[in-house]
Amino acid sequence: MIEVSGLHKSFGRNTVLKGIDLVLPAGNVTAVLGPNGSGKTTLLKSILGMVLPDKGDIRVLGRSIHHQWEYRQAIGYLPQIARFPENLTVQELIRMVMDLRRQRADEGPLLALFDLEHFLKKRLRYLSGGTRQKINVMLAFLFDHQIMILDEPTAGLDPLAVLHLKELIRNERQKGKTICLTTHILPLVDDIADRVVYLLEGNVYFEGTIGQLKEKYKGGNTESAIGRMLQPEKYD
């Protein structure tokens, strides 16, 4: 479980998070939604310790992360744009990540799932954006993490790879993992998410289950419910 209390963050005069309070429970897929600039990525990076909040507290697995780093070993992270040395081969990248994690894992099943075996000896600079994203997904799911944080995980993926990604997410949820993702693809939220956190201008505009969102705003799916939430006059 992840608990966020009174989280504030500003970059210069730009206030990005304005006292965020929320809970990301274990055994659930929580979709953090909102327009560009609403604070989604800043929130995720604060949980990861990549951004230091100005005020507030974050508790991961029951403990405050303030001045801590060991908790990151429990997190699998898929960034929106991953940057790796372009001269590395895929095989070298996998080994490098294992060395950094100080863990060994069997990458074979994930390589096969995303049809990546024949790319192992190719350098990253020669790979397409979609292939790179498949590699990023593989690295995020390579280890047995208690928490998964996925920032726009479907970006650049072909339809078959998206199906495999959803299968991986469902499998992790069945194991009782805490899963948090951001996405602009709202049908994906209907397919795999249990809960929604909607951020708007640095505040939590809605937090609850998918069912609660649809019931409160009379939407048949996440997309229509959010449309009614943000523009009620258009649907009256």
N, C-alpha and C positions, 0 to 999 in steps of 0.2 A: 504493500500500500504506500501511496505517496500523499502527503498532506501539505498543503500550501496555505500559509496564514499571513494576511496583511502584507503581501508582497508589493513593493514599490520599486520602480526602476526608471531612471531618466538618463538620457544621453544629451548632455548640455541642457538646452532649454526644451528639448523634446521629451515629454513625459510619456513613457511607453506602457508601464504597468501602474495602476492606481489603486493599490490595496487589494490585490487578488486573494480570494479565499476559495479553495476548492479541495476536493478529495478525489483521488484516482484509486479506486478499490481494486484489490487483487481478484483475479478470476473474471475480469471484465475487460472489454475493449472500449476505451474512451476516445471519442473523436473530438479533438479541439479544433473548432471551426471559427471562422471570422474573416472579414475582408483583409486585403493586404494592409499592413501597418497596424493591425489590431493588437499585436503583441504576442502572437502565437509562438514564433520562433524564439523570441526573447524569453518567454516562459519556459520553453523546453531547455534552452541553453542555461537558464538559471538552475533548473533541476539538475542538469549535468555538471554544474560548477564551472561552465565556460563563461558565464556572465555573473558578476557579483551584484546582488540586489542592494539597493540603498537602504532598505528597511524591510523587516518581515522575517519569516522563518520557513524553512522547508524541511520536512521530516521524511526520510526514506527508510522503509522497513522499521519504523518506530524510533529512529534516532535522527537528531538534527544533523544536517550536513555542514553546518558552520565550521570552518577550519578543518574539514575532513576531506579525504579523497578516496579512502578504501572502499566506500560504498559504490564507487563507479565500477568496481569489478563485478557487481551484480546486475549491471545494465548492458543490454545490447542496443546499439545506437545506429540508426540509418540517417545520415544527414541529407538535407535536400540536395546539396551539391558536394560530393566527396572529392577531395583533392589528394592525389597520390603522385609520387615521383613517376614521371612519364617514361623513364628509361627502364623501369622494372617490368619483368614479365608477370603474368598472372600468378604463376607458381611462386615466384619470389615474393610477390605481395602477400599471398596467403601465409607463407612462412614468416614474413616480417610481422604480420598481425599476431600470429601465434607467439612469436618471441616477445612482442610488446605485452601481450596478455599473460605471458608465462603459463600458457595452457596449450595442450595439444588436442586436436579434434580431428575427426574423420570427415574431410570435405567431400569425399566421393559421392554420397547420396545427393548433396545439394548441387554439385557439379553436373551430375546426371539429370537431375530434375530440370535444370535450366539449360541443358545441352551445352555446357561450357568446356567439356573435356578437351576439345580440339583447339581451345584458345590458351591452354596452359603455358605454352612456350612463346606466346606472342606478347610483344611489349604493349603497354597500355596506350602509348601514343597512337597506335595503329587501330585501336578499337572504336567502334561506333558508340554513340551515347547510350543507346539501348543496351548494348552488351556490357558497357561499364556499369549501368544501373543493375543489371542482373548480378554482376560481381559484387556490387555494394550490398544487395539484398542477401546474397550468400554469406558475406562476411558478418552481417548483422545477426543472422540466424545460426552461425557456425557453432557457437558455444551455448551452453545451457544456462541462460541468464534468468533471473527471477523477474526482471523488468525489461520490457522492450519499448524503446522510444523511436518512432518512425516518422520522419518529417517528409511529407509528400512522397510516400513510398512507391506510388505507381508511375511517377514521372519518367517518361521515355520507354516504358515497358509495353511490349506487344500484348494482345489479348490473352494468348496462352500463358505468358509469364504472369499476367495479373491473376489469372485463375490459380496458378501455383502459389503466388504470394498469399492470396486469400486462404488457401488450404493451410499454409504454414501458420498464419495468424490464428486460425481456428484451432489448430493443434496445440499451439502455445496457450491459448485460453483454456482449453480442456485440462491442461496441466496446472491450472490455478495461477498463471502468471499475471502480472500487472502490465497491461499493454496500452500505450498512448500513441495516437497518431494524429497528424494534421493532413488535411486533404481539401482540395477544391472540387473533388469528384463526389458529389452527394449520393449517387447510386451506390458507391462503395460503402458509404456510411450505413445505408439501409441493409446492405448485404452482410456486414460483419460487426458493426458497432452495437454495443449494449447501451452506452451512455453518450451524451453530447454535452460539451462545454462550449458555449458560444461567447466569444470575446468581441467586444465592440468598444473602440477607443480606450483600450486599457482596462476595461471593467468586464466582469462576468455578467453578461446579459441574460443568459439562461444556463442552468446546470440541472441535469436530470436524465432519466432514461429516454430511450427513443419513444417508447409508448407514452410517457408523460408529455414529451414535446408534441407528438401528434394529437394527443387528446386536448392539450391546453389550447393549441392554435388551429384545431380542426383541419389538420392536413392529412392527406392520404399517404404521403411519404415525407421524407425529411426535407426535400426541396420545397414542396408546397407549404409545409409547416413553417419553415424559416421565412419563406416569402410572406406568409400571413403575419408572422411575428414582427417583421421589419416594416411591412407596408400594409397594416390592417385596413386602411381606407380603400386600398385597391381591391380588396376581396369582400368588402361589405355589400 
